[in-house]
Structures are given as structure tokens and as C-alpha cells.
Amino acid sequence: MIRLGLNIDHVATLRNARGGEHPNPLNAALLACQSGADGITVHLREDR
């Protein structure tokens, strides 16, 4: 069976490239969970 996972880092990269507050990584993660995603991945940075 294929499983769906969302990497929040890519959502944050898109937000930072646009220079704004959207898309919001938290909202993306919540939407993915509500839509049936099997996992959420985030990589924490030491400098933040």
C-alpha cells in the first residue's frame, strides 16, 4: 500500500521564497492530517 506523507520543510521554503506568511506550514500540516496523510515530516534547525 502506498502511504502519503507531507514534508513541511517544502511548504516553509515556498513561504520564505515568496517573502510573506503564506502558505502557513501549520495550516498545511493540519489540512494534510484532516485529508488522511499518514505522516508529517519537519526538520528542526539548530540556529532557530
Residue pairs with C-beta under 8 A, 6 or more apart in sequence:
3 38
3 39
4 32
4 36
4 37
4 38
4 39
5 37
5 38
5 39
5 40
5 41
6 28
6 29
6 32
6 37
6 39
6 40
6 41
7 41
7 42
8 25
8 28
8 29
8 40
8 41
8 42
9 41
9 42
9 43
11 23
11 24
11 25
11 28
12 25
14 23
15 21
15 22
15 23
15 24
15 25
25 42
29 40
32 40
33 40
